[in-house]
Amino acid sequence: MFNPTVHELVAAARERLREAGVYSADLDARLLAQFVLDWTTEHIVVSGPAPAPDGFESRYGQLVARRAAREPLAYIVGHREFWGLSFAVSPAVLIPRPETELIVEEALALFPARNDRITVIDACTGCGCIAIALASERSHAQVVATDISMDSLDVARRNAETHRVAERIQFVETDLMNGIVGPVDLITCNPPYVATRSRPGLQPEVRDFEPDVALYGGDDGLGILSRVMVEAAQRLRIGGYLLCEFGYGQDIEIEALIDQTAGLTFLEFKRDLQGIARTAVIKRTP
């Protein structure tokens, strides 16, 4: 009886994913194989030409079918890397994006001493990636991480325990910063900012699988962002900072929202590798 090799099965999966419109078909086909086999990249290169282990073809085929249906890879394997750390993810949380690391990068630049005793609110924490990355980098940081979804907070708590920072992060189920008392040194936020009217044009991975509550910010995408500005101004100490992510092409509207909010001053935008403005750096002023 013919036993296909791992490489042959991966090649077939690659073609199936391409036909399904998965832009990262080559990478995803390999990563799913490594996930099932618990092999490193080096191992799959060396051992891939050998016949596939018993049970691999069936299990691998099931996961490839899920990816071909455009389920995100991170939900299938159950984790995603962010800031060099592995975070558990589930359909209850937004999958961390590389551009969100700009918030962490700028926060560390604003508070450069590793022993800084900073107080932080991380609103819309999701899987906890921003809060946990900051707590990992700043050993004396005290963080309040909020989310409107208890399922999301359950994922974030598990991640905090995994990375051994749970004792310095308080997780609170609330809408944005409702009930959270300041003043604090820093507020970080990756809020829902996708315009509801943009839903039909989103990739299936986002539109059909990621949680609506973490994606959509009203018809124009600015509804929750405007609330973030007001609530942050009420909770930041004078001289404190708000770092807020926003959507593609929203930079002009974000500057206007900041200008309209008493006590906030726009400093700059942080841009991704494509030069797209992604994060607003905002200061609390008298």
Buried (B, 14 or more C-beta within 10 A) or exposed (E): EEEBBBBBBBBBBBEBBBEBEBEEBBEBBBBBBBBBBEBEEEEBEEBBEEEBBEEBBEBBBEBBEBBBEBBBBBBBBEBBEBBEBEBBBBBBBBBBBEBBBBBBBBBBEBBEEEEBEBBBBBBBBBBBBBBBBBBBBBEEBBBBBBBBBEBBBBBBBBBBEBBEBBEBBBBBBBBBBEEBEBEBBBBBBBBBBBBBEBEEEEEBBBBEBBBEBBBBBBEBBBBBBBBBBBBBBBBBEEEBBBBBBBBBEBBEBBBEBBEEBEBBEBBEBBBBEEEEBBBBBBBBEE
